[in-house]
Amino acid sequence: MKKIILIITVALASVSCQQDKIAFVDNTKLLNEYQEKIDIEAKYKTIFEAFGKKRDSITQAFQVEAQAFQEEAQKLSQNAAQEKYQSLMQKSQTVQQQIQGEEQQLAMESQGEIDSLLKKVKEFVVDYGKTNGYTFILGKNDAGSVMYGESSKDITDQVLKALNDKYKK
């Protein structure tokens, strides 16, 4: 009987000594300081700036054309002016649709790369957790999934360094 109690006590003691390894990652910091995300944002900033310049030049060229039409319309017959005006409006709609299409395409490409990056980061954190023996890695964010975490349990910097090191390779 004493042996059974001793075995149970030892078993309970060993089970209670096995603690889950839990940590958290600040999602906002992890993403904002991840070099690949910084590179993607810089790439699309350049692309969107170039697109903005292109859009502005097309708009400006159309405004010049519209102004020239206004001056010319006074010299044309009402029917000719009406036809030219309708042609100009069709051109305006075509240009606007083209610009909107390009803008939507860029936005979709940008969002696709960000979505792919988020998936990659999540997979990396899972692998990091398995490799380093974590039972749980929680995500801290503004929505409050982790309201408080002891700073010794914050592994954001370690994960960020490992993620950036992997990206550099």
C-alpha positions, -999 to 999 in steps of 0.1 A, spaced: 0 0 0 28 24 9 45 15 -24 13 24 -43 9 57 -25 46 64 -31 43 55 -69 12 77 -72 29 106 -54 60 103 -76 38 101 -107 18 132 -97 50 151 -88 65 142 -122 33 152 -141 31 185 -122 67 192 -130 60 190 -167 48 225 -175 37 238 -208 61 261 -225 41 291 -234 52 324 -250 37 352 -271 46 372 -301 36 408 -307 20 404 -342 22 441 -350 59 444 -342 67 411 -359 51 422 -392 61 458 -392 98 450 -386 99 419 -409 123 429 -437 103 411 -464 72 431 -456 93 463 -456 106 454 -490 72 446 -504 58 479 -491 88 498 -506 83 480 -539 46 489 -541 51 525 -529 74 530 -559 49 513 -582 20 533 -569 40 566 -571 48 558 -608 12 549 -614 1 582 -598 24 602 -621 11 583 -651 -25 589 -640 -18 626 -634 -2 630 -669 -31 613 -686 -56 634 -667 -36 666 -675 -35 656 -712 -72 650 -712 -79 684 -695 -58 701 -722 -78 683 -749 -111 693 -731 -100 729 -729 -91 729 -766 -125 715 -774 -142 743 -755 -124 769 -776 -131 750 -808 -167 743 -800 -176 779 -803 -165 778 -840 -183 745 -848 -220 740 -856 -241 727 -828 -243 692 -843 -206 690 -849 -199 703 -814 -224 678 -799 -207 649 -817 -172 660 -807 -184 665 -771 -199 630 -770 -167 616 -785 -147 634 -758 -170 620 -730 -166 585 -744 -128 590 -743 -130 603 -708 -150 572 -696 -125 549 -714 -96 566 -698 -112 565 -663 -120 528 -667 -85 520 -678 -71 539 -648 -94 522 -624 -86 488 -638 -49 494 -635 -54 507 -600 -75 477 -590 -49 453 -605 -21 469 -585 -41 468 -553 -49 431 -559 -13 422 -566 -2 441 -535 -28 425 -513 -19 391 -528 17 395 -518 8 407 -483 -16 377 -478 11 353 -490 35 370 -465 11 366 -436 6 329 -444 44 325 -446 49 342 -412 22 321 -395 38 289 -409 72 301 -397 59 307 -362 43 272 -361 77 257 -372 95 279 -347 73 268 -319 77 231 -328 115 234 -332 119 252 -299 95 231 -278 67 255 -272 33 241 -264 17 275 -272 28 307 -289 1 333 -285 -4 363 -307 -5 398 -291 -23 424 -310 -44 455 -307 -76 434 -306 -65 420 -273 -59 383 -277 -31 387 -251 -39 416 -228 -8 411 -207 22 390 -209 53 388 -187 81 403 -207 102 372 -202 75 353 -222 77 377 -252 97 360 -279 89 385 -306 125 396 -311 138 360 -313 112 351 -339 117 383 -358 155 377 -359 150 341 -371 124 352 -397 147 380 -410 177 356 -411 157 331 -431 145 359 -455 181 371 -461 191 336 -472 
